[in-house]
Amino acid sequence: MFILFWALATSASAQAPHPILKNFFAQQQGEGVYLQWTIDAGQTCNDIIIERAGNSKSFEKIGFIAGVCGSPDQEMVYRYTDTIPLKNQQNHYRLELGSQGYSESVSVKTIITGSEGYHVVKNPARNNLSIYFEDKGYKTLQIFDLNGNQQLIRDFSGQEFSEPLHDFSPGLYIFRVETENRNLISGKFVITK
């Protein structure tokens, strides 16, 4: 199966990342997440540990840069690519800058759309339906029951559709999406209570 990764937020950066950092940002690139940070001139530390957390915010070490970091007389730019980010959720990243402590975290949400151009999150669904789409533009989504009766129609833009399911009965449903380019995408999902 061909898998495409897309970021709902193309990049994120920390507002005040750390006293020795000039900037720190993350963005989706292909199947990975690219991180870049700059240590201000005149600032140094020993070793850099790159950590990642998922929705649980429990950080784990995913990378290490050994040795003295930074420089007494110039800014130093560092880059790291997370080649296996957590899928279908926020990826939170932070840096441990030796004895200088931790940076603020930056986040990027990655999703898998698959070869169909969509991904239904938590299928079967219970309280809420969430579908991620490859196409970022304007769309119209319709939901039908198995008898062909339209149960919902919604216009939305972006890559994520979300709808509470409290008005739906348990069962199998079909969705159909028409993009602004007149492309049709369809799929199915199950609702349980």
The 8 nearest C-alpha neighbors of each residue, nearest first, counted from 0:
[[1, 2, 114, 113, 115, 3, 112, 111],
 [2, 0, 114, 113, 3, 115, 112, 111],
 [1, 3, 113, 114, 0, 111, 4, 112],
 [4, 2, 113, 112, 111, 5, 1, 114],
 [5, 3, 111, 30, 110, 29, 109, 112],
 [6, 4, 110, 109, 7, 3, 133, 111],
 [7, 5, 109, 8, 9, 108, 27, 110],
 [6, 8, 108, 9, 5, 109, 158, 107],
 [7, 9, 6, 10, 107, 108, 11, 26],
 [10, 8, 6, 26, 27, 7, 11, 107],
 [11, 9, 26, 25, 8, 107, 27, 24],
 [10, 12, 25, 24, 105, 106, 107, 26],
 [13, 11, 24, 105, 23, 14, 25, 10],
 [12, 14, 16, 105, 15, 23, 103, 104],
 [13, 15, 16, 12, 22, 103, 23, 17],
 [16, 14, 13, 17, 103, 18, 22, 20],
 [15, 17, 103, 13, 102, 14, 20, 23],
 [16, 18, 102, 20, 19, 15, 103, 101],
 [17, 19, 20, 16, 15, 21, 102, 99],
 [20, 18, 17, 39, 38, 42, 21, 43],
 [21, 19, 38, 17, 22, 39, 18, 37],
 [20, 22, 37, 39, 38, 19, 23, 36],
 [23, 21, 36, 20, 37, 16, 24, 13],
 [22, 24, 36, 12, 35, 13, 16, 37],
 [25, 23, 12, 11, 35, 34, 105, 36],
 [24, 26, 34, 10, 11, 33, 12, 32],
 [27, 25, 10, 33, 9, 32, 107, 28],
 [26, 28, 32, 6, 31, 9, 33, 29],
 [29, 27, 31, 32, 30, 33, 26, 5],
 [30, 28, 31, 4, 27, 5, 32, 3],
 [29, 31, 4, 28, 82, 32, 27, 3],
 [32, 30, 82, 28, 81, 29, 27, 83],
 [31, 33, 27, 81, 26, 80, 28, 34],
 [32, 34, 80, 26, 25, 79, 27, 28],
 [35, 33, 25, 79, 78, 24, 80, 32],
 [36, 34, 78, 24, 77, 23, 79, 25],
 [35, 37, 23, 22, 77, 76, 24, 78],
 [36, 38, 76, 21, 75, 22, 20, 77],
 [37, 39, 20, 75, 69, 74, 21, 19],
 [40, 38, 74, 21, 20, 42, 19, 41],
 [41, 39, 73, 74, 72, 42, 71, 70],
 [40, 42, 71, 72, 70, 39, 73, 43],
 [43, 41, 40, 39, 69, 19, 71, 70],
 [44, 42, 69, 68, 70, 41, 67, 71],
 [45, 43, 68, 97, 67, 96, 46, 69],
 [44, 46, 67, 97, 66, 68, 47, 96],
 [45, 47, 65, 66, 97, 64, 67, 68],
 [48, 46, 96, 64, 95, 63, 97, 49],
 [47, 49, 63, 95, 94, 62, 50, 64],
 [50, 48, 62, 94, 61, 60, 63, 93],
 [51, 49, 60, 59, 93, 61, 92, 58],
 [52, 50, 92, 58, 91, 59, 61, 60],
 [53, 51, 58, 56, 91, 57, 90, 59],
 [52, 54, 90, 55, 56, 89, 91, 85],
 [53, 55, 56, 89, 88, 52, 90, 57],
 [54, 56, 57, 53, 52, 58, 89, 91],
 [57, 55, 52, 54, 53, 58, 91, 51],
 [56, 58, 52, 55, 59, 53, 54, 51],
 [59, 57, 52, 51, 50, 56, 60, 53],
 [60, 58, 50, 51, 52, 61, 57, 49],
 [59, 61, 50, 49, 62, 51, 48, 58],
 [62, 60, 50, 49, 59, 51, 63, 81],
 [63, 61, 49, 48, 60, 50, 64, 79],
 [62, 64, 48, 47, 49, 65, 61, 46],
 [65, 63, 47, 46, 48, 66, 62, 49],
 [66, 64, 46, 63, 47, 67, 45, 68],
 [67, 65, 46, 45, 68, 64, 47, 44],
 [66, 68, 45, 44, 46, 69, 43, 65],
 [69, 67, 44, 43, 45, 66, 46, 70],
 [68, 70, 43, 75, 38, 42, 44, 67],
 [69, 71, 72, 73, 41, 43, 40, 42],
 [70, 72, 41, 40, 42, 73, 43, 69],
 [71, 73, 40, 41, 70, 74, 42, 69],
 [74, 72, 40, 70, 71, 75, 41, 39],
 [73, 75, 40, 39, 38, 37, 70, 76],
 [74, 76, 38, 69, 37, 73, 77, 70],
 [77, 75, 37, 36, 38, 74, 78, 35],
 [78, 76, 36, 35, 37, 75, 79, 38],
 [79, 77, 35, 34, 36, 76, 80, 33],
 [78, 80, 34, 33, 35, 81, 77, 62],
 [81, 79, 33, 32, 82, 34, 31, 78],
 [80, 82, 32, 31, 83, 84, 33, 79],
 [81, 83, 31, 80, 84, 32, 30, 33],
 [82, 84, 81, 31, 85, 30, 32, 86],
 [85, 83, 81, 86, 82, 31, 32, 90],
 [84, 86, 90, 88, 83, 53, 87, 109],
 [85, 87, 88, 110, 109, 84, 111, 89],
 [88, 86, 110, 109, 111, 85, 108, 89],
 [87, 89, 108, 86, 109, 90, 85, 54],
 [88, 90, 108, 107, 53, 54, 91, 106],
 [89, 91, 53, 107, 106, 108, 52, 85],
 [92, 90, 106, 52, 51, 105, 104, 53],
 [93, 91, 51, 104, 105, 50, 106, 52],
 [92, 94, 104, 50, 102, 103, 49, 51],
 [95, 93, 49, 102, 101, 48, 96, 50],
 [94, 96, 101, 48, 100, 47, 97, 102],
 [95, 97, 47, 99, 100, 94, 44, 101],
 [98, 96, 45, 46, 99, 44, 95, 47],
 [97, 99, 100, 96, 44, 45, 95, 101],
 [100, 98, 96, 97, 44, 101, 95, 19],
 [101, 99, 98, 96, 95, 97, 102, 94],
 [102, 100, 95, 94, 96, 103, 93, 99],
 [103, 101, 17, 16, 94, 93, 104, 95],
 [102, 104, 16, 93, 13, 17, 101, 105],
 [105, 103, 93, 92, 91, 102, 13, 106],
 [104, 106, 92, 12, 13, 91, 11, 24],
 [107, 105, 91, 90, 11, 92, 89, 104],
 [106, 108, 90, 89, 8, 11, 10, 26],
 [107, 109, 89, 88, 6, 7, 90, 8],
 [110, 108, 6, 87, 86, 5, 88, 107],
 [111, 109, 87, 86, 4, 5, 112, 6],
 [110, 112, 4, 113, 3, 87, 118, 2],
 [111, 113, 117, 118, 116, 3, 133, 132],
 [114, 112, 2, 115, 111, 116, 3, 1],
 [113, 115, 1, 116, 2, 0, 112, 3],
 [116, 114, 113, 117, 112, 184, 118, 185],
 [115, 117, 112, 133, 114, 113, 132, 118],
 [118, 116, 132, 112, 131, 115, 133, 113],
 [117, 119, 112, 131, 130, 120, 111, 132],
 [120, 118, 130, 129, 122, 121, 131, 117],
 [119, 121, 129, 122, 130, 118, 128, 131],
 [122, 120, 124, 123, 119, 129, 128, 125],
 [123, 121, 124, 120, 188, 119, 189, 190],
 [122, 124, 189, 190, 121, 188, 191, 125],
 [125, 123, 190, 122, 121, 128, 189, 191],
 [124, 126, 191, 192, 190, 127, 123, 164],
 [127, 125, 164, 163, 165, 124, 128, 192],
 [126, 128, 163, 164, 162, 125, 124, 129],
 [127, 129, 162, 161, 124, 163, 164, 130],
 [130, 128, 161, 120, 160, 119, 127, 162],
 [129, 131, 119, 160, 118, 159, 120, 161],
 [132, 130, 159, 118, 117, 158, 160, 119],
 [133, 131, 117, 158, 134, 116, 112, 159],
 [132, 134, 116, 112, 117, 135, 158, 5],
 [133, 135, 132, 136, 158, 116, 157, 178],
 [134, 136, 157, 158, 133, 156, 137, 132],
 [137, 135, 156, 157, 134, 138, 179, 178],
 [136, 138, 156, 179, 155, 178, 157, 135],
 [139, 137, 178, 155, 177, 154, 156, 179],
 [138, 140, 154, 177, 176, 153, 155, 178],
 [141, 139, 176, 153, 152, 175, 154, 138],
 [142, 140, 152, 175, 151, 174, 176, 153],
 [141, 143, 174, 151, 150, 173, 149, 175],
 [144, 142, 149, 173, 148, 150, 147, 172],
 [143, 145, 172, 146, 147, 148, 173, 149],
 [144, 146, 147, 172, 143, 171, 173, 148],
 [147, 145, 144, 148, 143, 149, 172, 173],
 [146, 148, 145, 144, 143, 149, 173, 150],
 [149, 147, 143, 144, 146, 150, 145, 142],
 [148, 150, 143, 151, 142, 147, 144, 141],
 [149, 151, 143, 142, 148, 144, 152, 141],
 [152, 150, 142, 141, 149, 153, 143, 140],
 [151, 153, 141, 140, 142, 154, 139, 150],
 [154, 152, 140, 139, 155, 141, 151, 138],
 [153, 155, 139, 138, 140, 152, 156, 137],
 [156, 154, 138, 137, 139, 153, 157, 160],
 [155, 157, 137, 136, 138, 158, 135, 154],
 [158, 156, 135, 136, 159, 137, 155, 134],
 [157, 159, 132, 135, 131, 134, 133, 7],
 [160, 158, 131, 130, 157, 132, 161, 129],
 [159, 161, 130, 129, 131, 162, 158, 155],
 [160, 162, 129, 128, 159, 130, 127, 163],
 [161, 163, 128, 127, 164, 129, 160, 126],
 [164, 162, 127, 165, 126, 128, 161, 166],
 [163, 165, 127, 126, 167, 166, 162, 128],
 [164, 166, 167, 163, 126, 127, 168, 125],
 [167, 165, 164, 168, 163, 150, 126, 169],
 [168, 166, 164, 165, 169, 190, 150, 170],
 [167, 169, 170, 166, 190, 191, 165, 192],
 [168, 170, 190, 191, 192, 167, 171, 189],
 [171, 169, 190, 189, 168, 172, 191, 144],
 [170, 172, 189, 188, 190, 145, 144, 173],
 [173, 171, 144, 188, 187, 143, 189, 145],
 [172, 174, 187, 143, 142, 186, 144, 188],
 [175, 173, 142, 186, 185, 141, 187, 143],
 [174, 176, 185, 141, 140, 184, 142, 186],
 [177, 175, 140, 184, 139, 183, 185, 141],
 [176, 178, 183, 139, 182, 138, 181, 184],
 [179, 177, 138, 181, 180, 182, 137, 176],
 [178, 180, 181, 137, 138, 136, 177, 182],
 [179, 181, 178, 182, 177, 136, 137, 183],
 [182, 180, 178, 179, 177, 183, 138, 176],
 [183, 181, 178, 180, 177, 184, 179, 176],
 [184, 182, 177, 176, 181, 178, 185, 175],
 [185, 183, 176, 175, 177, 182, 186, 116],
 [186, 184, 175, 174, 176, 183, 187, 173],
 [185, 187, 174, 173, 175, 184, 188, 117],
 [188, 186, 173, 172, 174, 189, 171, 185],
 [187, 189, 172, 171, 122, 123, 173, 190],
 [190, 188, 171, 123, 170, 124, 172, 122],
 [191, 189, 169, 124, 170, 123, 125, 171],
 [190, 192, 169, 125, 124, 123, 189, 170],
 [191, 125, 169, 190, 126, 168, 124, 165]]
